[in-house]
Amino acid sequence: MPDLIRDKRLLTILTANIISAIGTGITGIAIPWLIINRSGGEQIYGYTILTITIALFFLSPYIGILIDRYPRKSFLLFCQVLGLTFVLPFAAWGYISGNFSTWQLIVMEIGAYLYYATHLPTLFAFSQEIFDPSQYKTVNSTMEIQSQFASMFSAGLSSILVSRIDFSLILLIDAITYIIGFILFLSIPYHRLQTGTEVRKASIWSNMKEGFSYLKKTPLLIVFLASSLMPFICVMVGNYLDPIYIIKTLHADASVLGISSAVYAIGAAFAGFTIIYMMKKLGSYQVVWICTAVYTIGILMIAMIPAVSLFIVLKFTLGWGNAGSKVARNTLMMELIPNSLIGRVNSFFNGLGMAERVILISFFTQLRKYAGPSTAYAIFGVLLIFALIGIFFSRQILSTSAKNVSTFKEVD
């Protein structure tokens, strides 16, 4: 691990991610807060997230194909330009006009979601490509620590800045972080693997069909990856629920959202330090099950006991559970799935997750007319219990992983 930490490629990736994540993290808290606190903001924000998620569901397979077709470094640079394009013009507009319309906030929210939908799977494929398989556990753990440090820092800043400085200045800070991220990613040495040649030559439909054909041969892996994705889905839908829960159920202000986000990030960062040792002792599969169980317990307690102090404390548990399951799950994906297919396979599950988010967000948007956010968290708990069952019944992935690896490599 010490040798990897000194690897300039990893250090550059970590630095670029920390800087860009701080900017996007602050705006990611500020934009929902500004929308929800406007007249009819809850419903506007709910339908906005629903529409974005539906669009990304259909875009996800194409994103995966592009990730496998083109050099991952070039696509990472494109992601930074994409994020900058959605932020910088509005920063200038806010500076000149002094205010933002609701539609402008919605467009920026669309840009943020589109950035994450392209940047994260590209970074995942890029990391699998440039690092050795023996380094995957450490790479995933270290990147999770970095990600949560940035989230914690941005959450702390947002609790201070959102209500104290002009939003156009926040957007300008975000724009600068994209520029710095672009320069840092550009400096990383990179040599494209030859496995992308066939992907570039074939049609988009053929590329997509190849990804689906691969998944059909690994049903046990599908069950495991789909089930272990549930904590992350709850986190993403929770980004919509948390502000409403804090305002309507806890009757608290923006500082609670910022503090709870920071506590969540601390828990997730702690997972980055502990999960690598748990994976070495217990194995990645067992770690996924344990972390998902911990996350489930935390969600059920939030549903049953609405209290500000408990909500903040349980955010640590949720952060640890989600981050831990994600690190172990990502490690298994890197170990089992060929790099030439990783973009399409990962995007398939991203698309599946988005479909589930569409269903949940549309349901919760209507549910809020008849029940509070606590009911939505209780539904999360039930879904997570089913996810635990799915993970349990796919446990043979551990005993058959060696066979699967050799089979998967033949597909490559």
MOVEN-V348760 format. One record per residue. RES is the residue in one letter. SS is DSSP state (H for helix, E for strand, L for the rest). NEAR is the number of other C-alpha atoms within 8 Angstrom. D_CENTER is the distance of its C-alpha to the mean C-alpha in Angstrom with 1 decimal. Layout:
BEGIN
<<RES	SS	NEAR	D_CENTER> <RES	SS	NEAR	D_CENTER>>
END
This chain:
BEGIN
<<M	L	6	24.6> <P	H	5	26.7> <D	H	6	27.4> <L	H	9	23.8> <I	H	8	23.0> <R	L	8	25.9> <D	L	8	24.6> <K	H	6	24.4> <R	H	8	21.8> <L	H	11	19.3> <L	H	10	20.6> <T	H	11	20.2> <I	H	10	16.5> <L	H	10	15.8> <T	H	9	18.0> <A	H	13	16.5> <N	H	11	12.9> <I	H	12	14.4> <I	H	12	16.5> <S	H	13	14.3> <A	H	12	11.5> <I	H	14	14.5> <G	H	16	15.6> <T	H	10	12.6> <G	H	12	12.0> <I	H	14	15.6> <T	H	12	15.7> <G	H	10	12.6> <I	H	11	14.8> <A	H	10	18.0> <I	H	11	17.7> <P	H	10	17.0> <W	H	10	19.7> <L	H	8	22.1> <I	H	13	21.7> <I	H	14	22.1> <N	L	8	25.1> <R	L	7	26.9> <S	L	5	29.3> <G	L	7	27.6> <G	H	10	24.2> <E	H	10	22.6> <Q	H	8	23.5> <I	H	10	22.8> <Y	H	12	19.2> <G	H	12	18.7> <Y	H	10	20.2> <T	H	9	18.3> <I	H	10	14.9> <L	H	12	16.6> <T	H	8	18.1> <I	H	10	15.0> <T	H	12	13.2> <I	H	11	16.5> <A	H	8	16.8> <L	H	12	13.5> <F	H	13	14.6> <F	H	9	17.7> <L	H	8	16.3> <S	H	13	13.8> <P	H	13	16.7> <Y	H	10	18.2> <I	H	12	15.2> <G	H	15	15.3> <I	H	14	19.1> <L	H	9	18.9> <I	H	15	16.7> <D	H	15	19.4> <R	H	10	22.2> <Y	L	10	22.0> <P	L	9	21.8> <R	H	13	18.2> <K	H	10	19.4> <S	H	8	20.8> <F	H	11	17.6> <L	H	12	15.7> <L	H	11	18.6> <F	H	8	18.5> <C	H	11	14.9> <Q	H	13	16.4> <V	H	11	19.3> <L	H	10	17.4> <G	H	13	15.7> <L	H	11	19.2> <T	H	8	20.9> <F	H	12	19.2> <V	H	14	19.8> <L	H	11	23.2> <P	H	8	25.4> <F	H	11	24.5> <A	H	13	25.0> <A	H	9	28.4> <W	H	10	29.1> <G	H	12	28.3> <Y	H	9	30.6> <I	H	6	33.4> <S	H	7	33.3> <G	L	8	32.0> <N	L	5	30.0> <F	L	8	27.1> <S	L	6	27.5> <T	H	7	25.1> <W	H	6	24.6> <Q	H	9	23.6> <L	H	11	20.9> <I	H	9	19.6> <V	H	9	19.7> <M	H	11	17.7> <E	H	10	15.0> <I	H	9	15.2> <G	H	12	14.9> <A	H	12	11.8> <Y	H	9	10.0> <L	H	9	11.8> <Y	H	12	11.0> <Y	H	8	7.2> <A	H	10	8.3> <T	H	10	10.7> <H	H	10	9.8> <L	H	8	7.0> <P	H	13	9.1> <T	H	13	12.1> <L	H	10	11.5> <F	H	8	11.0> <A	H	13	14.3> <F	H	10	15.9> <S	H	9	15.6> <Q	H	12	16.9> <E	H	9	19.7> <I	H	7	21.0> <F	L	8	20.9> <D	L	8	23.3> <P	H	8	22.2> <S	H	5	23.8> <Q	H	10	21.3> <Y	H	13	18.1> <K	H	12	18.0> <T	H	10	18.7> <V	H	10	16.3> <N	H	11	13.2> <S	H	14	14.6> <T	H	10	15.5> <M	H	10	12.3> <E	H	13	10.6> <I	H	14	13.7> <Q	H	12	13.4> <S	H	12	9.9> <Q	H	12	11.1> <F	H	12	14.5> <A	H	13	13.3> <S	H	14	11.6> <M	H	14	14.9> <F	H	10	17.0> <S	H	14	15.6> <A	H	15	15.8> <G	H	11	19.3> <L	H	9	20.3> <S	H	13	19.1> <S	H	14	21.3> <I	H	9	24.1> <L	H	8	23.7> <V	L	10	22.7> <S	L	6	26.1> <R	L	6	28.1> <I	L	8	27.6> <D	L	7	27.5> <F	H	8	24.2> <S	H	13	25.4> <L	H	10	25.5> <I	H	13	21.8> <L	H	14	21.0> <L	H	11	23.4> <I	H	9	21.6> <D	H	15	18.3> <A	H	13	20.3> <I	H	8	21.9> <T	H	12	18.6> <Y	H	14	17.8> <I	H	11	21.3> <I	H	11	21.2> <G	H	13	18.0> <F	H	12	19.9> <I	H	8	22.9> <L	H	12	21.2> <F	H	13	19.5> <L	H	8	22.8> <S	L	6	24.6> <I	L	8	22.9> <P	L	5	25.5> <Y	L	6	24.4> <H	L	4	26.4> <R	L	6	25.1> <L	L	6	25.8> <Q	H	5	28.3> <T	H	9	26.4> <G	H	11	25.0> <T	H	8	28.6> <E	H	7	29.0> <V	H	12	25.7> <R	H	9	27.0> <K	H	6	30.4> <A	L	8	29.4> <S	L	8	28.7> <I	H	8	25.3> <W	H	6	26.4> <S	H	8	27.7> <N	H	11	24.4> <M	H	12	22.5> <K	H	8	25.4> <E	H	8	25.2> <G	H	11	21.6> <F	H	9	22.6> <S	H	8	25.8> <Y	H	9	24.0> <L	H	10	21.9> <K	H	7	25.2> <K	L	6	26.7> <T	L	8	24.1> <P	H	8	24.0> <L	H	9	23.4> <L	H	9	20.3> <I	H	9	19.1> <V	H	11	19.9> <F	H	13	18.1> <L	H	10	14.8> <A	H	10	14.8> <S	H	11	15.9> <S	H	15	13.6> <L	L	10	10.5> <M	H	12	11.9> <P	H	14	10.7> <F	H	9	7.0> <I	H	12	8.8> <C	H	9	10.9> <V	H	9	8.5> <M	H	9	7.5> <V	H	11	11.2> <G	H	8	12.1> <N	H	8	11.1> <Y	H	12	14.1> <L	H	9	16.2> <D	H	9	16.2> <P	H	12	18.2> <I	H	12	20.6> <Y	H	12	21.0> <I	H	13	21.8> <I	H	10	24.2> <K	H	7	25.9> <T	H	11	25.9> <L	L	10	25.9> <H	L	7	27.8> <A	L	9	26.1> <D	L	8	25.2> <A	H	8	22.4> <S	H	9	23.0> <V	H	12	21.7> <L	H	12	18.4> <G	H	13	18.2> <I	H	12	19.7> <S	H	11	17.5> <S	H	12	14.3> <A	H	14	16.1> <V	H	14	17.3> <Y	H	15	13.9> <A	H	14	12.9> <I	H	13	16.2> <G	H	14	15.7> <A	H	19	12.5> <A	H	17	14.5> <F	H	10	17.3> <A	H	15	15.5> <G	H	16	15.0> <F	H	11	18.8> <T	H	8	19.9> <I	H	13	17.9> <I	H	11	19.4> <Y	H	8	22.8> <M	H	11	22.1> <M	H	13	21.1> <K	H	8	24.3> <K	H	6	26.3> <L	H	8	25.0> <G	L	9	23.0> <S	H	13	19.4> <Y	H	12	20.1> <Q	H	9	21.7> <V	H	15	18.9> <V	H	14	16.4> <W	H	13	19.1> <I	H	10	19.9> <C	H	13	16.5> <T	H	15	15.9> <A	H	10	19.4> <V	H	11	18.9> <Y	H	14	15.9> <T	H	12	18.2> <I	H	9	21.0> <G	H	12	19.2> <I	H	13	18.2> <L	H	12	21.8> <M	H	8	23.3> <I	H	13	21.6> <A	H	12	23.0> <M	H	8	26.4> <I	L	7	27.0> <P	L	11	26.0> <A	L	7	26.7> <V	H	9	25.2> <S	H	6	25.8> <L	H	10	24.5> <F	H	11	21.3> <I	H	12	20.7> <V	H	9	21.7> <L	H	10	19.6> <K	H	14	16.4> <F	H	14	17.2> <T	H	13	17.4> <L	H	15	14.2> <G	H	16	12.4> <W	H	16	14.4> <G	H	17	14.1> <N	H	15	10.3> <A	H	13	9.9> <G	H	15	13.1> <S	H	16	12.5> <K	H	11	9.3> <V	H	14	11.6> <A	H	15	14.5> <R	H	13	12.9> <N	H	9	11.8> <T	H	12	15.3> <L	H	10	17.0> <M	H	8	15.4> <M	H	13	16.6> <E	H	9	19.9> <L	H	10	20.6> <I	L	11	19.5> <P	L	11	21.4> <N	H	11	19.9> <S	H	9	21.7> <L	H	11	19.8> <I	H	12	16.3> <G	H	17	15.1> <R	H	15	16.6> <V	H	12	15.9> <N	H	10	12.1> <S	H	13	12.3> <F	H	11	14.5> <F	H	10	12.2> <N	H	10	9.5> <G	H	13	12.6> <L	H	10	13.7> <G	H	11	10.7> <M	H	13	11.3> <A	H	11	14.9> <E	H	9	14.5> <R	H	13	12.7> <V	H	11	15.7> <I	H	8	18.1> <L	H	9	16.9> <I	H	13	16.6> <S	H	11	19.9> <F	H	8	21.4> <F	H	9	20.4> <T	H	11	21.6> <Q	H	8	24.9> <L	H	10	25.0> <R	L	9	25.0> <K	L	7	28.6> <Y	L	6	29.8> <A	L	8	27.8> <G	L	11	25.7> <P	H	11	22.0> <S	H	13	23.3> <T	H	9	24.0> <A	H	11	20.5> <Y	H	12	19.3> <A	H	12	22.2> <I	H	8	21.0> <F	H	11	17.6> <G	H	12	19.8> <V	H	8	21.8> <L	H	9	18.9> <L	H	12	17.6> <I	H	9	21.2> <F	H	8	21.4> <A	H	11	18.2> <L	H	13	20.1> <I	H	8	23.1> <G	H	11	21.3> <I	H	13	20.1> <F	H	8	23.6> <F	H	7	25.3> <S	L	11	23.3> <R	L	10	24.5> <Q	H	8	26.8> <I	H	11	23.9> <L	H	7	24.9> <S	H	7	28.6> <T	L	8	28.1> <S	H	9	25.4> <A	H	7	28.2> <K	H	7	29.7> <N	H	9	26.5> <V	H	11	25.8> <S	H	8	29.2> <T	H	8	28.9> <F	H	11	25.6> <K	H	9	27.1> <E	H	6	30.0> <V	H	7	27.8> <D	L	8	26.7>>
END
